[in-house]
Amino acid sequence: MNAIRFLPTLGFFLVYGVLFVWGDAFGVSPQNTLLVAFFLGFCGALAAVAGWEFARGVREA
């Protein structure tokens, strides 16, 4: 499915947007917010791909 290709990008922008607003409210620098967003986005992308592969394996079994 083509939608799976856009999940990591969408997830990153959503996470970064939330963290940026939260970080701005608490005085965290945008650079640190970006690093955390990249890390969480990477973990989320791995989880999304792992879940997708697991679901595909269950369907094929």
C-alpha positions in Angstrom: 0.0 0.0 0.0 1.4 3.4 -0.9 0.1 5.1 2.3 2.8 3.3 4.4 5.4 5.4 2.6 4.0 8.6 4.0 3.5 7.5 7.6 7.1 8.3 8.8 6.9 11.8 7.2 3.5 12.6 8.6 4.5 11.2 12.0 7.6 13.3 12.0 5.8 16.6 11.3 3.1 15.8 13.8 5.6 15.0 16.5 7.8 18.0 15.7 4.7 20.3 15.7 3.6 19.1 19.1 7.1 19.2 20.5 7.8 22.6 19.1 4.8 24.1 20.8 5.5 22.2 24.0 9.2 23.2 23.9 8.4 26.8 23.2 6.1 26.9 26.2 8.8 25.5 28.5 11.8 27.4 27.0 13.4 24.5 25.2 15.6 25.4 22.2 14.3 24.6 18.7 17.5 22.6 18.0 16.9 20.3 20.9 13.3 20.0 20.0 14.3 19.0 16.5 16.7 16.3 17.8 14.0 14.8 20.0 11.5 14.9 17.1 13.9 13.1 14.8 14.6 10.4 17.4 10.9 9.9 18.2 10.0 10.0 14.5 12.7 7.4 13.7 11.3 5.1 16.5 7.8 5.7 15.2 8.8 4.8 11.7 10.4 1.6 12.8 7.3 0.7 14.8 5.0 1.5 11.9 7.1 -0.7 9.5 7.4 -3.5 12.0 3.6 -3.4 12.6 2.9 -3.4 8.9 5.2 -6.4 8.3 3.7 -8.2 11.2 0.1 -7.6 9.9 1.2 -8.7 6.4 2.7 -11.9 7.8 -0.5 -12.7 9.8 -2.6 -12.1 6.7 -0.5 -14.4 4.6 -0.4 -17.2 7.2 
